[in-house]
């Protein structure tokens, strides 16, 4: 099948390569000519302009946008202006599902199909495949089925599915509902990701502190109070713990695989400053939880912890210290290591 891919970053370029491996014809375009040239070398059909890009596509034209959410809507409008009724625009980025619902309605009035595809797989997707959460009209989604089947991990990527009526889900892609549903499911997926990552990080941090009793021997008990130091005399090998959990543990996951790899290469994580960004999906997930009245304490805590890592808690921490001094004369103790 032929498809156009616009946005040839790490994910977009590797998606093109995976598609071409399976025999699909890919027409590509990016504002960076070098990105286009690299894929042309691999067998893609390159384009030097948006007009040339759309013009090289056979009808019904299918254009997959792999772009930052902030510009996806504007670019989708530009692409739509060059298309005809029956053509399909696919948004595979991390766009807000509200925008997908609105964009689909606008394009439907022009006879164009809009398919939103939440795409998970990151830089590993070329070989592992991409988990796809799809929203859009049945006709357009069915037309793109061979594209989704190629990009998805496939049946062998996960544990056997006993439910024989599970459809395409065991293969790693799912039509979740009408336009917007794909990005909605991916949004919640990323909200959960925040929580799982936070759980691993907090648990490992507790293990890291399991030798606090030993450390207290050489520290000022006033600055490092520990009521029962005899219970915290363990020097836990974090890389080895992460590795053993990967084998048969109920908390095993691909995220744990990545965690084990990170700790093995840099046990003290000296290459990281600890500032954790949030790309929007966590905030959108909490908004949906609030709108629908669904409690989400773990996901909200994980999101706010990211804010704290970005320095957004500094003023409130200072104010807490100021109040403590004001009512009790408590002087700040130096931070550990100071």
ZIDA-V956865 format. One record per residue. SS is DSSP state (H for helix, E for strand, C for the rest). PSI is psi in whole degrees, 0 to 359 (* if undefined). Layout:
SS & PSI
SS & PSI
This chain:
C & 151
E & 140
E & 148
E & 138
E & 122
E & 127
C & 91
C & 47
C & 198
H & 317
H & 312
H & 316
H & 318
H & 329
H & 319
H & 314
H & 321
H & 320
H & 316
H & 327
H & 328
C & 10
C & 3
C & 148
E & 128
E & 126
E & 130
E & 151
E & 143
C & 154
C & 344
C & 106
H & 329
H & 325
H & 321
H & 313
H & 321
H & 320
H & 331
H & 320
H & 327
H & 353
C & 1
C & 163
E & 114
E & 162
C & 144
C & 351
C & 165
H & 321
H & 317
H & 320
H & 305
H & 323
H & 336
C & 357
C & 137
C & 151
C & 146
C & 129
C & 139
E & 115
E & 121
E & 120
E & 123
C & 74
C & 163
C & 145
H & 326
H & 334
H & 357
H & 315
H & 317
H & 316
H & 323
H & 321
H & 320
H & 319
H & 317
H & 326
C & 342
C & 2
C & 175
C & 162
C & 138
C & 343
C & 163
E & 132
E & 129
E & 128
E & 108
C & 8
C & 190
C & 57
C & 156
C & 135
H & 333
H & 316
H & 323
H & 317
H & 313
H & 317
H & 319
H & 319
H & 319
H & 317
H & 327
H & 326
C & 340
C & 5
C & 12
C & 147
E & 142
E & 123
E & 123
E & 129
E & 104
E & 124
E & 120
E & 134
C & 335
H & 213
H & 352
H & 356
H & 334
H & 315
H & 325
H & 336
C & 173
C & 130
E & 126
E & 126
E & 113
E & 136
E & 145
C & 174
C & 145
H & 314
H & 314
H & 318
H & 317
H & 322
H & 327
C & 7
H & 319
H & 330
H & 312
H & 319
H & 324
H & 316
H & 329
C & 159
C & 326
C & 170
H & 329
H & 356
H & 339
C & 181
C & 151
C & 141
C & 114
C & 337
C & 107
C & 349
C & 19
C & 356
C & 226
C & 349
H & 318
H & 343
H & 351
C & 13
E & 148
E & 131
E & 105
E & 341
E & 198
C & 177
C & 132
C & 333
H & 324
H & 312
H & 330
H & 313
H & 319
H & 325
H & 312
H & 322
H & 314
H & 328
H & 317
H & 320
H & 317
H & 313
H & 317
H & 316
H & 318
H & 321
H & 315
H & 314
H & 316
H & 318
H & 316
H & 327
H & 324
H & 316
H & 321
H & 330
C & 10
C & 348
C & 24
H & 330
H & 321
H & 318
H & 329
H & 337
C & 326
C & 6
C & 163
C & 120
C & 336
C & 326
C & 342
C & 66
C & 134
C & 115
C & 319
C & 76
H & 336
H & 341
H & 359
C & 67
C & 22
C & 131
C & 92
C & 131
C & 97
H & 314
H & 321
H & 324
H & 313
H & 321
H & 316
H & 327
H & 336
C & 343
C & 90
C & 356
C & 148
C & 341
C & 15
C & 146
C & 171
H & 324
H & 324
H & 324
H & 314
H & 323
H & 315
H & 320
H & 319
H & 317
H & 326
H & 319
H & 334
C & 77
C & 326
C & 359
C & 43
C & 342
C & 3
C & 141
C & 344
C & 10
C & 113
C & 117
C & 161
C & 136
C & 8
C & 323
H & 325
H & 318
H & 317
H & 323
H & 316
H & 324
H & 318
H & 322
H & 318
H & 315
H & 322
H & 358
C & 28
C & 124
C & 137
C & 61
H & 324
H & 314
H & 322
H & 320
H & 319
H & 320
H & 314
H & 330
H & 325
H & 320
H & 317
H & 320
H & 338
H & 3
H & 6
H & 352
C & 1
H & 313
H & 318
H & 324
H & 319
H & 321
H & 323
H & 316
H & 321
H & 317
H & 320
H & 321
H & 322
H & 317
H & 340
H & 0
C & 20
C & 122
C & 141
C & 136
C & 149
C & 149
C & 154
C & 134
C & 353
C & *
